[in-house]
Structure formats: C-alpha cells, structure tokens
Amino acid sequence: MRRFRSVPRAVAAFLTAASALSAFPALAVEAPLAPELASWRPVSHAYAHVTLPDHDSSAAREDHALPVVFVLPDKVWDARRVWPYLDHLSLFGVTVVELWPDDDERFGPAEAHAAVASATEAFGLARSRVALLGFGTGGRLALALARPDRPAAALYPVCDGASLPDPDAQVMVLHPDEASEMRACAALVDGRSGAQSARASAGAGHGWDVVSEQGGGQIALPHPDGASPRPLRLLAYPDKLATFRAVHAVSKFVLSDSAARLPARSIP
C-alpha cells in the first residue's frame, strides 16, 4: 500500500488545528498528514490519489467490474484514518481514489461532485463503477451525492441535520452507539428501500478511526455541520473494534452488487 509523507503544508494544518483546539488543553493533538503532492493529481477543486488493488488479489484477477471507491474526507483530515479501509478494499480487488480538497471550507456537494467527475476522467475510470466512502463531513457529502447507481457509505456524518436528497439512493450509514444518533439515522433512512443505518459497534463514539499519537487520548474533530449553532467540535478516540467492524461493513456494502461474482473469501 502507498503511504504519505508529511510536507510543509502539514505544518500549517497542524498550527490551524492546534489553534482551533485551544479550548481542549487536555486533548491529544496530532498533525494531519498532508499529501505528497508529487504523487497526487490536481483535479477540479481537489487533489486525487489512486491506489490500485493488490495484484495478487483473486478478485482483481477474476472480476474487472468491481466498484471504484472515492474517499470524501473529514475536515482537518489525517489520511491515516482511511488506511484500514483502503487496505481491506484493495485486497478484494477494489480501486480506491482519495480526494484532498484544496479548500475545506468551500468543498460542498457541487465541488465534491465536480472533483469525483474530474478524477474519474483523469484516471480513465468508468463512471458506472463509482461508489463513495465519506468520513464525518465527507459522510454528509457522500449522502448528498448518493444515487441508485452510485452507492455511498457514510461514517459518523451526524444524522441530525443531514440530508439524503435521492429517495432511491443506495446508502449505508454507520453511526456511534448513541441513542440520539440511532434515532436520527433511523429517521434519515426510514422508508427508503436502498438505505440502511447501524451502529459501528457497542460503545462506539464519533470518529472511531482517528489516529492518536498519545496512547489513545481523545481528539476533537470538527462537527460535520460547522455552520450550525451546535458545538463546533466533537470528541473522538481511537476504537479498534469499531474500526474493524466498520472496515468489514464498508467492504460488504460496496461489494454487495458484485458478491455473486466474487470468490467466497472476498466477502467478510
């Protein structure tokens, strides 16, 4: 798997994050990993990086119609959060395209749609194979862009205030183990035959896949609806069990249309 090195842009991102987190002196603070721009391609409103599937994957050899998963990141993004999902999907023959917005504050549904379309063309990918995986703020973008032929997995998007414009969209929402989120996410997908919601695991909190450099300490993540009167930050802490289950749930969901064609071992 390809990994990313910090570049000077990460320093600026770290200072911005540290300033925003000044109200939380007891929290762990980490510098988001910025992309190594030499290996990322500029596309509309973003940079894009493609990871091709494991060449030894039997799924990659036997099926050339697997989905291409586009990653829509959270704000103050640490690219390491997607690695478990990327690694697992790659093993089963899935191509993953990560997007890095060139401006977090102006990366809405229209910009995300343009970035996906631009990257699809830039990398010569089939539009009919596109699926979306969104984290936090990116989860809300994934919901906004979901269609019957463009499945979307949204991780901890904070369903209260989120929208799902297409009533026939294929959607999976994974949320924290919190009563208010369970109700809000259930209401979001209610009556939609192609939509489902579930908690990531028992006891899971917001942002279960965050990476902490200080032994699992809490981290403050931007609220997906930062413009609302709600708190602008949500506490998150690394949860290996929730991440493990979310990784497998995402793989099952994005591979569901290809399940009949995949080797049995490819469906976790």
MIDOSE-1310 file (N, C-alpha, C; in nm, 2 decimals, decimal comma, always signed):
residues 268
mrrf	+0,08/-0,12/+0,00/+0,00/+0,00/+0,00/+0,09/+0,12/+0,00; +0,04/+0,23/-0,07/+0,12/+0,35/-0,07/+0,09/+0,43/+0,06; +0,19/+0,49/+0,11/+0,17/+0,58/+0,23/+0,22/+0,72/+0,20; +0,18/+0,81/+0,29/+0,21/+0,95/+0,26/+0,31/+1,01/+0,36
rsvp	+0,39/+1,10/+0,31/+0,49/+1,17/+0,40/+0,44/+1,31/+0,43; +0,47/+1,36/+0,54/+0,44/+1,49/+0,58/+0,51/+1,59/+0,49; +0,45/+1,70/+0,45/+0,52/+1,81/+0,38/+0,49/+1,94/+0,45; +0,56/+2,05/+0,41/+0,53/+2,17/+0,48/+0,39/+2,21/+0,50
rava	+0,30/+2,17/+0,40/+0,16/+2,21/+0,42/+0,10/+2,15/+0,55; +0,16/+2,04/+0,59/+0,11/+1,97/+0,72/+0,14/+2,06/+0,84; +0,25/+2,14/+0,83/+0,28/+2,22/+0,95/+0,17/+2,33/+0,96; +0,13/+2,39/+0,85/+0,03/+2,49/+0,86/-0,10/+2,43/+0,91
aflt	-0,13/+2,31/+0,86/-0,26/+2,24/+0,90/-0,25/+2,21/+1,05; -0,13/+2,17/+1,10/-0,12/+2,14/+1,24/-0,14/+2,27/+1,33; -0,08/+2,38/+1,28/-0,10/+2,51/+1,36/-0,24/+2,55/+1,36; -0,31/+2,53/+1,25/-0,45/+2,57/+1,24/-0,53/+2,48/+1,34
aasa	-0,51/+2,35/+1,34/-0,58/+2,25/+1,42/-0,55/+2,29/+1,57; -0,42/+2,31/+1,60/-0,39/+2,34/+1,74/-0,46/+2,47/+1,79; -0,47/+2,57/+1,71/-0,54/+2,69/+1,75/-0,68/+2,66/+1,77; -0,74/+2,58/+1,68/-0,89/+2,55/+1,70/-0,91/+2,47/+1,82
lsaf	-0,82/+2,39/+1,87/-0,84/+2,30/+1,98/-0,79/+2,36/+2,11; -0,76/+2,49/+2,11/-0,71/+2,55/+2,23/-0,80/+2,54/+2,35; -0,93/+2,53/+2,32/-1,03/+2,51/+2,43/-1,03/+2,38/+2,49; -0,95/+2,29/+2,44/-0,94/+2,15/+2,49/-0,79/+2,12/+2,52
pala	-0,74/+2,18/+2,63/-0,60/+2,16/+2,66/-0,56/+2,02/+2,70; -0,66/+1,94/+2,75/-0,63/+1,80/+2,79/-0,63/+1,70/+2,68; -0,67/+1,74/+2,56/-0,69/+1,65/+2,45/-0,56/+1,63/+2,37; -0,55/+1,51/+2,31/-0,43/+1,48/+2,23/-0,45/+1,56/+2,10
veap	-0,33/+1,61/+2,05/-0,33/+1,69/+1,93/-0,24/+1,62/+1,83; -0,28/+1,60/+1,71/-0,19/+1,54/+1,61/-0,19/+1,63/+1,48; -0,08/+1,62/+1,41/-0,07/+1,70/+1,29/-0,13/+1,61/+1,17; -0,23/+1,66/+1,11/-0,28/+1,59/+0,99/-0,17/+1,56/+0,89
lape	-0,17/+1,45/+0,83/-0,08/+1,42/+0,72/-0,13/+1,48/+0,60; -0,04/+1,57/+0,54/-0,08/+1,63/+0,41/-0,03/+1,54/+0,30; -0,09/+1,55/+0,18/-0,05/+1,46/+0,08/+0,09/+1,50/+0,02; +0,16/+1,41/-0,03/+0,28/+1,44/-0,10/+0,24/+1,47/-0,24
lasw	+0,23/+1,60/-0,27/+0,17/+1,65/-0,39/+0,23/+1,59/-0,52; +0,35/+1,55/-0,52/+0,41/+1,49/-0,64/+0,34/+1,37/-0,68; +0,28/+1,30/-0,59/+0,21/+1,17/-0,62/+0,06/+1,19/-0,63; +0,01/+1,31/-0,62/-0,13/+1,34/-0,63/-0,16/+1,42/-0,75
rpvs	-0,27/+1,40/-0,81/-0,30/+1,47/-0,94/-0,40/+1,58/-0,91; -0,38/+1,70/-0,95/-0,48/+1,81/-0,94/-0,60/+1,78/-1,02; -0,72/+1,79/-0,96/-0,85/+1,77/-1,03/-0,93/+1,89/-0,99; -1,05/+1,89/-1,03/-1,14/+2,01/-1,00/-1,16/+2,02/-0,85
haya	-1,12/+2,13/-0,79/-1,14/+2,16/-0,65/-1,07/+2,07/-0,55; -0,98/+1,99/-0,60/-0,91/+1,89/-0,51/-0,79/+1,84/-0,57; -0,72/+1,76/-0,49/-0,61/+1,67/-0,54/-0,66/+1,53/-0,53; -0,61/+1,44/-0,62/-0,66/+1,30/-0,61/-0,54/+1,20/-0,62
hvtl	-0,56/+1,09/-0,55/-0,46/+0,99/-0,55/-0,52/+0,86/-0,56; -0,48/+0,77/-0,66/-0,54/+0,65/-0,68/-0,45/+0,53/-0,63; -0,51/+0,44/-0,56/-0,45/+0,32/-0,52/-0,51/+0,20/-0,59; -0,43/+0,13/-0,67/-0,48/+0,02/-0,75/-0,48/-0,10/-0,65
pdhd	-0,57/-0,20/-0,69/-0,58/-0,32/-0,60/-0,46/-0,40/-0,60; -0,45/-0,49/-0,50/-0,35/-0,58/-0,48/-0,34/-0,67/-0,61; -0,23/-0,67/-0,67/-0,22/-0,75/-0,80/-0,23/-0,90/-0,77; -0,21/-0,95/-0,65/-0,23/-1,09/-0,62/-0,37/-1,13/-0,58
ssaa	-0,46/-1,02/-0,58/-0,60/-1,05/-0,54/-0,67/-1,13/-0,64; -0,73/-1,24/-0,60/-0,81/-1,33/-0,69/-0,93/-1,25/-0,74; -0,98/-1,16/-0,66/-1,09/-1,08/-0,70/-1,05/-0,99/-0,82; -0,93/-0,93/-0,80/-0,88/-0,84/-0,91/-0,86/-0,91/-1,04
redh	-0,82/-1,03/-1,03/-0,79/-1,11/-1,15/-0,92/-1,16/-1,21; -1,02/-1,19/-1,13/-1,14/-1,26/-1,19/-1,25/-1,17/-1,22; -1,25/-1,04/-1,17/-1,36/-0,95/-1,19/-1,31/-0,81/-1,22; -1,34/-0,76/-1,34/-1,30/-0,63/-1,38/-1,41/-0,53/-1,37
alpv	-1,52/-0,56/-1,31/-1,63/-0,47/-1,29/-1,66/-0,43/-1,15; -1,56/-0,44/-1,06/-1,57/-0,41/-0,92/-1,58/-0,25/-0,91; -1,64/-0,21/-0,80/-1,65/-0,06/-0,78/-1,52/+0,01/-0,77; -1,52/+0,14/-0,80/-1,41/+0,23/-0,77/-1,46/+0,32/-0,66
vfvl	-1,39/+0,31/-0,54/-1,44/+0,38/-0,42/-1,37/+0,52/-0,41; -1,44/+0,62/-0,41/-1,39/+0,76/-0,39/-1,40/+0,79/-0,24; -1,30/+0,84/-0,18/-1,29/+0,88/-0,04/-1,32/+1,03/-0,03; -1,42/+1,06/+0,04/-1,45/+1,20/+0,07/-1,41/+1,23/+0,22
pdkv	-1,31/+1,31/+0,24/-1,25/+1,32/+0,38/-1,33/+1,41/+0,47; -1,30/+1,39/+0,60/-1,35/+1,48/+0,70/-1,26/+1,61/+0,69; -1,30/+1,71/+0,76/-1,22/+1,83/+0,78/-1,10/+1,80/+0,87; -1,00/+1,88/+0,86/-0,88/+1,86/+0,94/-0,84/+1,71/+0,93
wdar	-0,82/+1,67/+0,80/-0,81/+1,53/+0,77/-0,67/+1,47/+0,80; -0,67/+1,36/+0,86/-0,55/+1,28/+0,87/-0,57/+1,16/+0,78; -0,49/+1,15/+0,68/-0,51/+1,04/+0,58/-0,49/+0,90/+0,63; -0,43/+0,89/+0,75/-0,41/+0,76/+0,81/-0,55/+0,70/+0,85
rvwp	-0,65/+0,78/+0,86/-0,78/+0,73/+0,90/-0,84/+0,63/+0,80; -0,80/+0,65/+0,67/-0,86/+0,57/+0,57/-0,78/+0,44/+0,54; -0,66/+0,43/+0,59/-0,58/+0,32/+0,56/-0,64/+0,18/+0,59; -0,70/+0,16/+0,70/-0,76/+0,02/+0,72/-0,87/-0,01/+0,62
yldh	-0,95/+0,09/+0,58/-1,05/+0,07/+0,47/-0,98/+0,04/+0,34; -0,88/+0,12/+0,31/-0,81/+0,11/+0,18/-0,75/-0,02/+0,17; -0,67/-0,07/+0,27/-0,60/-0,19/+0,27/-0,70/-0,31/+0,24; -0,81/-0,31/+0,32/-0,91/-0,42/+0,31/-0,98/-0,42/+0,17
lslf	-1,02/-0,30/+0,12/-1,08/-0,30/-0,01/-0,98/-0,34/-0,12; -0,86/-0,30/-0,11/-0,76/-0,34/-0,21/-0,73/-0,49/-0,22; -0,74/-0,55/-0,10/-0,72/-0,70/-0,10/-0,83/-0,77/-0,18; -0,95/-0,71/-0,20/-1,06/-0,77/-0,27/-1,08/-0,71/-0,41
gvtv	-0,97/-0,65/-0,46/-0,98/-0,60/-0,60/-1,03/-0,47/-0,63; -1,06/-0,39/-0,52/-1,12/-0,26/-0,54/-1,02/-0,14/-0,56; -1,04/-0,06/-0,65/-0,95/+0,06/-0,67/-1,01/+0,17/-0,58; -0,92/+0,24/-0,51/-0,96/+0,35/-0,42/-0,90/+0,48/-0,47
velw	-0,98/+0,58/-0,48/-0,94/+0,72/-0,51/-0,96/+0,81/-0,40; -0,85/+0,86/-0,34/-0,87/+0,96/-0,23/-0,87/+1,10/-0,28; -0,96/+1,18/-0,23/-0,97/+1,32/-0,26/-0,92/+1,40/-0,15; -0,84/+1,51/-0,18/-0,79/+1,60/-0,08/-0,84/+1,74/-0,12
pddd	-0,94/+1,80/-0,06/-1,00/+1,93/-0,11/-0,89/+2,04/-0,11; -0,89/+2,13/-0,20/-0,79/+2,24/-0,20/-0,84/+2,35/-0,11; -0,97/+2,34/-0,06/-1,02/+2,43/+0,03/-1,13/+2,37/+0,11; -1,10/+2,33/+0,23/-1,20/+2,26/+0,32/-1,33/+2,33/+0,33
erfg	-1,32/+2,47/+0,35/-1,44/+2,55/+0,38/-1,53/+2,57/+0,26; -1,48/+2,55/+0,14/-1,56/+2,57/+0,02/-1,57/+2,44/-0,06; -1,57/+2,33/+0,01/-1,58/+2,20/-0,06/-1,72/+2,14/-0,02; -1,82/+2,18/-0,09/-1,96/+2,14/-0,07/-2,00/+2,03/-0,17
paea	-2,12/+1,99/-0,18/-2,17/+1,89/-0,27/-2,13/+1,92/-0,42; -2,15/+2,04/-0,46/-2,12/+2,08/-0,60/-1,97/+2,05/-0,63; -1,88/+2,10/-0,54/-1,74/+2,08/-0,56/-1,70/+1,93/-0,55; -1,76/+1,86/-0,46/-1,73/+1,72/-0,45/-1,77/+1,64/-0,57
haav	-1,89/+1,68/-0,62/-1,94/+1,61/-0,75/-1,84/+1,64/-0,86; -1,79/+1,77/-0,87/-1,70/+1,80/-0,98/-1,57/+1,73/-0,96; -1,52/+1,72/-0,84/-1,39/+1,65/-0,81/-1,40/+1,50/-0,85; -1,51/+1,44/-0,81/-1,53/+1,30/-0,85/-1,53/+1,28/-1,00
asat	-1,61/+1,37/-1,07/-1,62/+1,36/-1,21/-1,48/+1,38/-1,28; -1,41/+1,48/-1,23/-1,28/+1,52/-1,29/-1,18/+1,41/-1,27; -1,18/+1,35/-1,15/-1,08/+1,24/-1,12/-1,12/+1,12/-1,20; -1,25/+1,09/-1,21/-1,29/+0,97/-1,29/-1,23/+0,98/-1,43
eafg	-1,24/+1,10/-1,49/-1,19/+1,12/-1,63/-1,04/+1,12/-1,63; -0,98/+1,18/-1,53/-0,83/+1,19/-1,53/-0,76/+1,06/-1,52; -0,82/+0,97/-1,44/-0,77/+0,83/-1,42/-0,82/+0,73/-1,52; -0,91/+0,77/-1,61/-0,97/+0,68/-1,70/-1,06/+0,57/-1,64
lars	-1,14/+0,61/-1,54/-1,22/+0,51/-1,47/-1,36/+0,52/-1,53; -1,44/+0,41/-1,50/-1,58/+0,40/-1,55/-1,67/+0,47/-1,45; -1,75/+0,56/-1,50/-1,84/+0,63/-1,42/-1,95/+0,54/-1,35; -1,98/+0,44/-1,42/-2,08/+0,34/-1,38/-2,03/+0,26/-1,26
rval	-1,90/+0,27/-1,23/-1,85/+0,18/-1,12/-1,82/+0,27/-0,99; -1,85/+0,39/-0,99/-1,82/+0,48/-0,88/-1,90/+0,45/-0,76; -1,84/+0,44/-0,64/-1,90/+0,43/-0,51/-1,83/+0,53/-0,42; -1,90/+0,57/-0,31/-1,84/+0,68/-0,23/-1,83/+0,63/-0,09
lgfg	-1,72/+0,68/-0,02/-1,70/+0,65/+0,12/-1,66/+0,78/+0,19; -1,75/+0,83/+0,28/-1,73/+0,95/+0,34/-1,71/+0,95/+0,49; -1,63/+1,03/+0,54/-1,59/+1,04/+0,69/-1,64/+1,17/+0,74; -1,73/+1,17/+0,85/-1,77/+1,29/+0,91/-1,83/+1,39/+0,81
tggr	-1,77/+1,50/+0,79/-1,82/+1,60/+0,69/-1,83/+1,53/+0,55; -1,73/+1,45/+0,52/-1,73/+1,38/+0,39/-1,84/+1,28/+0,38; -1,89/+1,23/+0,50/-2,00/+1,14/+0,50/-2,13/+1,21/+0,46; -2,14/+1,34/+0,50/-2,26/+1,42/+0,46/-2,25/+1,44/+0,31
lala	-2,13/+1,47/+0,26/-2,12/+1,49/+0,11/-2,15/+1,36/+0,04; -2,11/+1,24/+0,09/-2,15/+1,12/+0,03/-2,30/+1,10/+0,02; -2,37/+1,13/+0,13/-2,51/+1,12/+0,13/-2,58/+1,21/+0,03; -2,52/+1,33/+0,01/-2,58/+1,43/-0,08/-2,56/+1,38/-0,23
larp	-2,45/+1,31/-0,25/-2,42/+1,26/-0,39/-2,47/+1,12/-0,42; -2,52/+1,05/-0,32/-2,56/+0,91/-0,34/-2,68/+0,90/-0,44; -2,67/+0,80/-0,52/-2,78/+0,77/-0,62/-2,80/+0,62/-0,62; -2,91/+0,58/-0,69/-2,93/+0,43/-0,71/-2,81/+0,36/-0,77
drpa	-2,74/+0,42/-0,86/-2,63/+0,36/-0,93/-2,49/+0,42/-0,87; -2,50/+0,49/-0,76/-2,38/+0,54/-0,70/-2,39/+0,52/-0,55; -2,36/+0,40/-0,50/-2,38/+0,37/-0,36/-2,28/+0,46/-0,27; -2,33/+0,48/-0,15/-2,25/+0,57/-0,06/-2,25/+0,51/+0,08
aaly	-2,13/+0,50/+0,14/-2,12/+0,46/+0,28/-2,08/+0,59/+0,35; -2,16/+0,63/+0,45/-2,13/+0,75/+0,53/-2,10/+0,71/+0,67; -1,98/+0,74/+0,72/-1,93/+0,71/+0,85/-1,95/+0,83/+0,94; -2,02/+0,81/+1,05/-2,04/+0,92/+1,16/-2,07/+1,06/+1,10
pvcd	-2,17/+1,07/+1,01/-2,20/+1,20/+0,95/-2,28/+1,30/+1,04; -2,32/+1,25/+1,16/-2,41/+1,32/+1,25/-2,54/+1,34/+1,17; -2,63/+1,24/+1,19/-2,75/+1,23/+1,11/-2,85/+1,35/+1,13; -2,85/+1,40/+1,26/-2,94/+1,51/+1,29/-2,89/+1,63/+1,21
gasl	-2,97/+1,67/+1,11/-2,93/+1,78/+1,02/-2,88/+1,74/+0,89; -2,85/+1,61/+0,87/-2,80/+1,56/+0,74/-2,92/+1,54/+0,65; -2,89/+1,53/+0,52/-3,00/+1,51/+0,42/-2,96/+1,40/+0,32; -3,06/+1,34/+0,27/-3,04/+1,23/+0,17/-3,14/+1,27/+0,05
pdpd	-3,09/+1,35/-0,04/-3,18/+1,40/-0,14/-3,25/+1,30/-0,23; -3,18/+1,19/-0,27/-3,23/+1,10/-0,36/-3,30/+0,99/-0,28; -3,44/+0,97/-0,29/-3,51/+0,88/-0,22/-3,48/+0,73/-0,25; -3,42/+0,71/-0,37/-3,39/+0,57/-0,41/-3,24/+0,54/-0,40
aqvm	-3,16/+0,63/-0,33/-3,02/+0,61/-0,32/-2,98/+0,48/-0,25; -2,87/+0,42/-0,29/-2,81/+0,31/-0,21/-2,72/+0,36/-0,11; -2,75/+0,35/+0,02/-2,68/+0,42/+0,13/-2,66/+0,33/+0,25; -2,55/+0,33/+0,31/-2,52/+0,27/+0,44/-2,47/+0,38/+0,53
vlhp	-2,53/+0,40/+0,64/-2,48/+0,49/+0,74/-2,44/+0,42/+0,87; -2,31/+0,44/+0,91/-2,26/+0,38/+1,03/-2,24/+0,49/+1,13; -2,30/+0,48/+1,25/-2,31/+0,59/+1,35/-2,26/+0,54/+1,48; -2,23/+0,63/+1,57/-2,19/+0,60/+1,71/-2,30/+0,53/+1,78
deas	-2,26/+0,46/+1,89/-2,36/+0,39/+1,98/-2,42/+0,50/+2,08; -2,50/+0,59/+2,02/-2,56/+0,69/+2,10/-2,71/+0,69/+2,06; -2,80/+0,70/+2,16/-2,94/+0,70/+2,14/-2,99/+0,80/+2,04; -2,94/+0,93/+2,06/-2,99/+1,03/+1,97/-2,94/+1,01/+1,82
emra	-2,82/+0,96/+1,80/-2,78/+0,93/+1,67/-2,85/+0,81/+1,61; -2,88/+0,71/+1,69/-2,96/+0,60/+1,64/-3,09/+0,64/+1,59; -3,16/+0,73/+1,66/-3,29/+0,78/+1,62/-3,28/+0,86/+1,50; -3,18/+0,95/+1,49/-3,17/+1,05/+1,38/-3,13/+0,97/+1,25
caal	-3,04/+0,87/+1,26/-3,00/+0,80/+1,14/-3,11/+0,71/+1,10; -3,19/+0,65/+1,19/-3,30/+0,56/+1,15/-3,41/+0,65/+1,08; -3,43/+0,77/+1,13/-3,52/+0,86/+1,06/-3,48/+0,90/+0,92; -3,34/+0,92/+0,91/-3,29/+0,96/+0,78/-3,31/+0,86/+0,67
vdgr	-3,30/+0,73/+0,71/-3,32/+0,62/+0,61/-3,46/+0,56/+0,61; -3,54/+0,60/+0,69/-3,68/+0,54/+0,71/-3,75/+0,55/+0,57; -3,81/+0,44/+0,53/-3,89/+0,44/+0,41/-3,82/+0,43/+0,28; -3,69/+0,42/+0,29/-3,60/+0,41/+0,17/-3,55/+0,27/+0,16
sgaq	-3,59/+0,20/+0,06/-3,56/+0,06/+0,04/-3,41/+0,04/+0,02; -3,34/+0,13/-0,03/-3,20/+0,11/-0,06/-3,11/+0,17/+0,05; -3,16/+0,21/+0,16/-3,08/+0,28/+0,26/-3,09/+0,20/+0,39; -2,98/+0,20/+0,47/-2,97/+0,13/+0,59/-2,88/+0,21/+0,69
sara	-2,90/+0,19/+0,82/-2,82/+0,25/+0,92/-2,79/+0,15/+1,03; -2,68/+0,16/+1,10/-2,64/+0,08/+1,21/-2,53/+0,14/+1,29; -2,52/+0,10/+1,41/-2,41/+0,15/+1,49/-2,28/+0,07/+1,45; -2,17/+0,14/+1,46/-2,04/+0,07/+1,42/-2,02/-0,05/+1,51
saga	-2,03/-0,03/+1,64/-2,02/-0,14/+1,74/-2,07/-0,09/+1,87; -2,08/-0,18/+1,97/-2,13/-0,14/+2,10/-2,03/-0,05/+2,16; -2,07/+0,06/+2,21/-1,98/+0,16/+2,28/-1,91/+0,25/+2,19; -1,93/+0,24/+2,06/-1,85/+0,32/+1,96/-1,89/+0,47/+1,98
ghgw	-1,79/+0,56/+1,96/-1,82/+0,70/+1,97/-1,79/+0,76/+1,83; -1,80/+0,89/+1,82/-1,78/+0,96/+1,70/-1,63/+0,95/+1,66; -1,61/+0,93/+1,53/-1,47/+0,93/+1,48/-1,39/+0,82/+1,53; -1,44/+0,70/+1,53/-1,37/+0,58/+1,59/-1,24/+0,55/+1,53
dvvs	-1,21/+0,59/+1,40/-1,09/+0,56/+1,33/-0,98/+0,66/+1,34; -1,00/+0,76/+1,43/-0,89/+0,86/+1,45/-0,76/+0,80/+1,49; -0,65/+0,87/+1,46/-0,52/+0,82/+1,49/-0,46/+0,91/+1,60; -0,43/+0,85/+1,72/-0,37/+0,93/+1,83/-0,23/+0,89/+1,85
eqgg	-0,14/+0,99/+1,87/+0,00/+0,96/+1,89/+0,03/+0,95/+2,04; -0,08/+0,97/+2,12/-0,06/+0,97/+2,27/-0,14/+0,86/+2,34; -0,12/+0,74/+2,30/-0,18/+0,63/+2,37/-0,33/+0,63/+2,37; -0,40/+0,67/+2,26/-0,55/+0,66/+2,26/-0,62/+0,77/+2,32
gqia	-0,55/+0,88/+2,34/-0,62/+1,00/+2,40/-0,72/+1,06/+2,31; -0,81/+1,13/+2,37/-0,92/+1,19/+2,29/-0,87/+1,30/+2,20; -0,94/+1,32/+2,09/-0,91/+1,42/+1,99/-1,04/+1,49/+1,96; -1,03/+1,62/+1,93/-1,15/+1,70/+1,89/-1,16/+1,71/+1,74
lphp	-1,27/+1,66/+1,68/-1,29/+1,67/+1,54/-1,39/+1,78/+1,51; -1,39/+1,84/+1,39/-1,49/+1,93/+1,35/-1,62/+1,87/+1,34; -1,73/+1,94/+1,38/-1,86/+1,89/+1,37/-1,89/+1,90/+1,22; -1,96/+1,79/+1,16/-1,99/+1,79/+1,02/-2,08/+1,91/+0,98
dgas	-2,15/+1,97/+1,07/-2,23/+2,09/+1,04/-2,17/+2,20/+1,11; -2,05/+2,25/+1,07/-1,98/+2,35/+1,15/-2,05/+2,48/+1,15; -2,15/+2,51/+1,05/-2,21/+2,63/+1,04/-2,33/+2,64/+1,14; -2,37/+2,53/+1,20/-2,49/+2,53/+1,29/-2,46/+2,58/+1,43
prpl	-2,56/+2,61/+1,51/-2,53/+2,65/+1,65/-2,49/+2,54/+1,74; -2,47/+2,42/+1,68/-2,43/+2,31/+1,76/-2,28/+2,33/+1,80; -2,22/+2,25/+1,89/-2,08/+2,26/+1,92/-2,00/+2,24/+1,79; -1,89/+2,32/+1,78/-1,81/+2,31/+1,66/-1,72/+2,19/+1,66
rlla	-1,70/+2,13/+1,77/-1,61/+2,01/+1,79/-1,68/+1,90/+1,85; -1,64/+1,78/+1,81/-1,69/+1,65/+1,87/-1,57/+1,57/+1,92; -1,58/+1,52/+2,04/-1,47/+1,44/+2,09/-1,47/+1,30/+2,02; -1,35/+1,26/+1,99/-1,33/+1,12/+1,93/-1,21/+1,06/+2,00
ypdk	-1,21/+0,92/+2,00/-1,10/+0,85/+2,05/-1,09/+0,72/+1,97; -0,96/+0,67/+1,95/-0,94/+0,55/+1,87/-1,02/+0,43/+1,93; -1,09/+0,36/+1,84/-1,16/+0,24/+1,89/-1,13/+0,13/+1,78; -1,04/+0,04/+1,82/-1,00/-0,06/+1,72/-1,12/-0,16/+1,68
latf	-1,20/-0,19/+1,78/-1,31/-0,28/+1,75/-1,41/-0,22/+1,65; -1,45/-0,09/+1,68/-1,54/-0,02/+1,59/-1,48/+0,00/+1,45; -1,35/+0,03/+1,45/-1,29/+0,04/+1,32/-1,29/-0,09/+1,24; -1,25/-0,20/+1,31/-1,25/-0,33/+1,25/-1,39/-0,36/+1,19
ravh	-1,49/-0,34/+1,27/-1,63/-0,38/+1,22/-1,67/-0,28/+1,11; -1,63/-0,15/+1,12/-1,67/-0,06/+1,01/-1,60/-0,10/+0,88; -1,47/-0,13/+0,89/-1,40/-0,17/+0,77/-1,47/-0,29/+0,70; -1,51/-0,39/+0,77/-1,58/-0,51/+0,71/-1,72/-0,47/+0,66
avsk	-1,79/-0,38/+0,73/-1,92/-0,34/+0,69/-1,91/-0,26/+0,56; -1,81/-0,17/+0,55/-1,79/-0,10/+0,43/-1,76/-0,19/+0,31; -1,67/-0,28/+0,33/-1,64/-0,37/+0,22/-1,76/-0,45/+0,17; -1,84/-0,51/+0,27/-1,96/-0,58/+0,23/-2,05/-0,49/+0,15
fvls	-2,07/-0,37/+0,20/-2,16/-0,28/+0,13/-2,12/-0,25/-0,01; -2,00/-0,20/-0,03/-1,96/-0,16/-0,17/-1,94/-0,28/-0,26; -1,92/-0,40/-0,20/-1,90/-0,52/-0,29/-2,03/-0,59/-0,31; -2,14/-0,55/-0,25/-2,27/-0,62/-0,25/-2,32/-0,66/-0,39
dsaa	-2,31/-0,56/-0,48/-2,35/-0,59/-0,62/-2,27/-0,68/-0,69; -2,14/-0,70/-0,64/-2,05/-0,80/-0,71/-2,04/-0,93/-0,64; -2,12/-0,95/-0,53/-2,10/-1,06/-0,44/-2,11/-1,19/-0,52; -2,20/-1,20/-0,61/-2,22/-1,33/-0,68/-2,11/-1,37/-0,77
rlpa	-2,02/-1,26/-0,80/-1,91/-1,29/-0,89/-1,78/-1,30/-0,82; -1,78/-1,27/-0,69/-1,65/-1,27/-0,62/-1,63/-1,41/-0,55; -1,50/-1,44/-0,53/-1,47/-1,57/-0,46/-1,53/-1,56/-0,32; -1,56/-1,67/-0,26/-1,63/-1,67/-0,13/-1,55/-1,60/-0,03
rsip	-1,42/-1,60/-0,03/-1,33/-1,54/+0,07/-1,34/-1,39/+0,07; -1,39/-1,33/-0,04/-1,38/-1,19/-0,06/-1,49/-1,12/+0,02; -1,59/-1,19/+0,06/-1,70/-1,13/+0,14/-1,68/-1,16/+0,29; -1,63/-1,06/+0,37/-1,60/-1,08/+0,51/-1,72/-1,12/+0,59
